[in-house]
Amino acid sequence: MLNARTGRILPLAALILSATVALSACGGSSKATDKLRQQGAELRQDSASLQAYVKKELAEVKAGTKTQEQADAEIKAKTAKLEGKVKSAANTAIDAAEGQSGLPNDAKKQLEDARKQLNSATQ
């Protein structure tokens, strides 16, 4: 029932945010690092809320108070909203990392690859 794209995008975004926080800590502004940490915390909270919501919807379907189709539609809408937040935060994190002076070429390549993965995961 939980959208398969969310299963791919959340770990990817968490990885990007973690890597970017580490890069920012090595040379980025503390304001940018704090913003990235806050976004990461919000995404973890939103993900946990979505998981709880899915469990609630499953219980309603089992109880017969909601159809599978209704539950799927509501879960899909909430998943899409979270995916938008994840994509935005991940792109912000990548932009912040790419803005680092002295970033090695292999790190730049990894960030480019991560952005491609992120964009393909949300299509």
C-alpha positions in Angstrom: 0.0 0.0 0.0 2.8 2.4 0.8 4.1 3.8 -2.5 7.2 2.0 -3.7 8.8 5.3 -4.7 8.8 6.5 -1.1 10.7 3.4 -0.1 13.5 4.5 -2.5 13.4 8.2 -2.1 13.5 8.5 1.7 16.8 6.5 2.2 18.3 8.4 -0.7 17.3 11.8 0.7 18.6 10.8 4.2 21.9 9.8 2.7 22.2 13.0 0.7 21.3 15.1 3.8 23.7 13.3 6.0 26.5 13.6 3.5 25.8 17.3 3.0 25.7 18.0 6.7 29.1 16.4 7.0 30.4 18.5 4.0 28.9 21.7 5.4 30.4 21.0 8.8 33.8 20.9 7.1 33.6 24.3 5.6 30.0 25.5 5.2 28.3 28.1 7.2 26.7 27.0 10.5 23.4 28.6 9.4 23.3 26.4 6.3 24.3 23.3 8.3 21.6 24.1 10.9 19.0 24.5 8.2 20.0 21.1 6.7 19.9 19.4 10.1 16.4 20.9 10.7 15.2 19.7 7.3 16.5 16.2 8.0 14.8 16.1 11.4 11.5 17.3 9.8 11.8 14.6 7.1 12.3 11.9 9.7 9.3 13.1 11.6 7.1 13.3 8.5 8.2 9.8 7.5 7.3 8.4 10.9 3.9 10.2 10.6 3.3 8.7 7.2 4.1 5.2 8.5 1.7 5.7 11.4 -1.0 7.0 9.0 -0.6 3.9 6.7 -1.1 1.6 9.7 -4.2 3.6 10.7 -5.5 3.3 7.1 -4.8 -0.5 7.1 -6.8 -0.9 10.3 -9.7 1.1 8.9 -9.7 -1.2 5.8 -9.6 -4.3 8.0 -12.4 -2.9 10.1 -14.5 -2.2 7.0 -14.9 1.5 7.7 -12.9 2.4 4.6 -12.4 0.8 1.2 -9.0 -0.2 -0.1 -9.4 2.3 -2.9 -10.1 5.1 -0.5 -7.2 4.3 1.7 -4.9 3.9 -1.3 -5.9 7.3 -2.7 -5.4 9.1 0.7 -2.0 7.4 1.2 -0.9 8.3 -2.3 -1.8 12.0 -1.7 0.2 12.1 1.6 3.1 10.2 0.0 3.2 12.7 -2.9 3.4 15.6 -0.5 6.2 14.0 1.4 8.1 13.2 -1.8 7.9 16.9 -2.7 9.4 17.8 0.6 12.1 15.2 0.3 13.0 16.3 -3.2 13.2 19.9 -2.2 15.3 19.3 0.8 17.6 16.9 -1.0 18.1 19.4 -3.8 18.8 22.2 -1.3 21.4 19.9 0.4 23.1 19.1 -2.9 23.2 22.7 -3.9 24.8 23.6 -0.6 27.4 20.9 -1.0 28.1 21.8 -4.6 28.7 25.4 -3.4 31.6 24.3 -1.2 34.9 25.7 -2.4 37.6 23.0 -2.8 35.1 20.2 -3.2 36.9 17.3 -4.9 35.8 16.3 -8.4 34.8 12.8 -7.2 32.5 14.3 -4.6 31.0 16.6 -7.2 30.4 13.6 -9.4 28.8 11.7 -6.5 26.5 14.7 -5.9 25.5 14.9 -9.6 24.8 11.1 -9.6 22.7 11.5 -6.4 20.7 14.3 -8.0 20.0 12.1 -11.1 18.9 9.3 -8.8 16.7 11.6 -6.9 15.1 13.0 -10.0 14.5 9.5 -11.5 13.0 8.3 -8.2 10.4 11.0 -8.1 9.1 10.6 -11.7 
